[in-house]
């Protein structure tokens, strides 16, 4: 019998095979070991345009995703006590399709105003409606709230920030209590990675995020950065939250961003006394309300004990800025800016990547400080190539596999990642 000789494979080809086998092995391990997730906000589009489901299947297959954070459109009564799910029959059909394709679904909803104590009935009403749906159909599997109270003006004011956060945490607790008492639904909330300031609630002092860890089944950490590891990365910005999850015996999702994000511009127009500003806001708009002046949202920055207020936008003509400034000064007892551009730049750099600060002459001794930041561009993977994205994503899957407290990697969101992966 003729002796068989071993097949000789060129070393370069063996290397390629080894790499491919390694990637496939890692992908297979992580696709079964973790409940990787995808945020979906365009639910109506998926309901009305079935071709979107093909895109969803393609994206989730490529990224080894089996959990959907699916936005539930709803109508809410004026008193906030009753929620009606939009296109409920079509939503149930979509949930059945998701279940047939082995997806877990968490009902997604939330508004910044839901953090306010007078509005706590709204998340409670939404939770009751989802619990009712679960009892009727056996679906969905969980609820996630994306409330983000830091988008409200009171979060920027020293006099109201602590009360706002305390109210938010109280609302998270009340809603979680309802969900646990009445259903088997998993309960999570989305928070940014920087929720690390301490707050005392009922004589317990902990970071904000740690309080929330104990009150939920999981936190979805918006650790939005363009690279997986290293300094100022997705992993480095998730480390404290992982520690909290370990201490609370809870879970976290590590969230990444794939949306196109640009820089932001803010025009600071005058200084105001923090107490005066807060009092006038409360007098005119109620406790802890959001605030717009002449249909433009107000921006606030504390620099060396001085409060600067203004508004966003790089396309505002100087005459409009001048008139806007006069209105702010009259309404809030504003004074001319004494903070220097250098001082403002130093303050902004503490939390954001700064492109520049420009002083704008508004005439008659008045001026504004225009600040341009580029931080948002560092918060997304949108600018990566497809191969670069996969490299970062696989690094995150490998990292997540080391920790049972990491439920999975969560990608934000379907619309952006669809264009990103399927172009």
Beta strands, then each sheet from edge to edge (+ up, - down):
strand 1: 37-40
strand 2: 67-71
strand 3: 74-76
strand 4: 83-85
strand 5: 104-109
strand 6: 142-145
strand 7: 186-192
strand 8: 198-201
strand 9: 204-207
strand 10: 218-222
strand 11: 251-257
strand 12: 264-272
strand 13: 292-293
strand 14: 296-303
strand 15: 306-312
strand 16: 354-363
strand 17: 366-373
strand 18: 406-412
sheet 1: 1+ 2+ 5+ 6+ 7+ 10+ 11+ 18+ 1+
sheet 2: 3+ 4-
sheet 3: 8+ 9-
sheet 4: 13+ 14- 15+ 12- 17+ 16-
end
